[in-house]
Amino acid sequence: MTISRFIPPRRTLMGPGPSDVSPRVLQALAQPTIGHLDPLFVGMMDEVKSLLQYAFQTENAFTIAVSAPGSAGMETCFVNLVEPGETVIVCRNGVFGDRMRENVERCGAKAVMVDDDWGKPVDPAKVEQALLDNPEASIVAFVHAETSTGALSDAKTLSELARKHGCLTIVDAVTSLGGVPLLVDEWQLDAVYSGSQKCLSCVPGLSPVTFSPRSVEKMQKRSGKVQSWFLDQSLVLGYWSGEGKRSYHHTAPVNSLYALHESLLMLKEEGIENAWQRHRDMHELLKAELESLGIQFLVEAEHRLPQLNAVAVPEGIDEAAVRSTLLNDYNLEIGAGLGALAGKAWRIGLMGYAAKRENVALCAKALKDVLS
Ligand SMILES: *Cc1c(COP(=O)(O)O)cnc(C)c1O
């Protein structure tokens, strides 16, 4: 076997992530690597923090990018905030809520599950009942934008309920950040994690997180050590902050952070409200095209994510064959159904740089050709 250089094709990424990365971000990635304690690099990291605060709409001082994908951001929030024996209310309306349960249980805590059907948002009335039934609960965890189903939950209301019952919130904003309004300070969310490769349109492998002062206080009051050395934020913070005397914790993914800096800068240049509006506009265009092909959405209009369009595969269509034709003949990737929706749904992403007219047109044309 001879191995030669790997040259990937140029695809259009309209699945559940990663999304299309802009040429500007790819160019940033290809800049010379410098030392991760180089003063110039440290200065850039301060800018990344401030750009992340803008993206999260927060003034939380503890706002950084975890050096690993969204799943590590999820785990960072749970291992730092949840102690053995605690009770956590976990909302589950798709794949990622169940991963939250896994995280809670691996922290030695009890997960009280609040279940909603796939494709439905989290029901605040059920969460309130769970809070009344479990007064010892200390945290409410939920997914803002369920990428497995395309449903958006009401983070503001869930956060209000949690606070009313003395609980902190852990919020999965992997797919919501940059795509739909996410107001961390205004909604008083406590621990929020995201991913670089969804609506930020950066390369995969980084997880922006932000912690409110209340959640930092809870971490500082822990009675035992965080079981993960790598994700223990009390150690990581020495690297991300500390006025000129940053200490080595792990080698930061230098070039990936250049890329994140560039993608966040693009978000800031566009204006976050404009980015939210662009996602809505492109969703409306795609919706009209799909409906003209007789394709139905799985989520009710008011709870639909513009950046992740979950639709039913029409009767008698081999969904995997369609996706494979799109990939091979059109260089277009769309997503399959996950879990309960496997074989029954397509998930069409309009995330970040991919949320543009050309992509809507390509997807509509390709689906029309393939389905007829
Ligand atoms: C993609 C995703 C994750 C996991 O992120 P990775 O970067 O794949 O680890 C978590 N939650 C949601 C809602 C996601 O869409």
The ligand as a MOL file (V3000), in Angstrom:
LIG
                    3D

  0  0  0     0  0            999 V3000
M  V30 BEGIN CTAB
M  V30 COUNTS 15 15 0 0 0
M  V30 BEGIN ATOM
M  V30 1 C -22.5080 18.7440 18.4910 0
M  V30 2 C -23.1650 18.8170 19.8360 0
M  V30 3 C -22.5020 18.4230 21.0120 0
M  V30 4 C -21.1540 17.7790 21.0100 0
M  V30 5 O -20.1620 18.5530 20.4480 0
M  V30 6 P -18.8400 17.8540 19.8640 0
M  V30 7 O -18.0200 19.0030 19.4050 0
M  V30 8 O -19.2980 16.9370 18.7800 0
M  V30 9 O -18.2160 17.1000 20.9820 0
M  V30 10 C -23.1610 18.5980 22.2120 0
M  V30 11 N -24.4040 19.1110 22.2680 0
M  V30 12 C -25.0730 19.4900 21.1700 0
M  V30 13 C -26.4500 20.0560 21.2980 0
M  V30 14 C -24.4750 19.3460 19.9170 0
M  V30 15 O -25.1360 19.7200 18.8230 0
M  V30 END ATOM
M  V30 BEGIN BOND
M  V30 1 1 1 2
M  V30 2 1 2 3
M  V30 3 2 2 14
M  V30 4 1 3 4
M  V30 5 2 3 10
M  V30 6 1 4 5
M  V30 7 1 5 6
M  V30 8 2 6 7
M  V30 9 1 6 8
M  V30 10 1 6 9
M  V30 11 1 10 11
M  V30 12 2 11 12
M  V30 13 1 12 13
M  V30 14 1 12 14
M  V30 15 1 14 15
M  V30 END BOND
M  V30 END CTAB
M  END
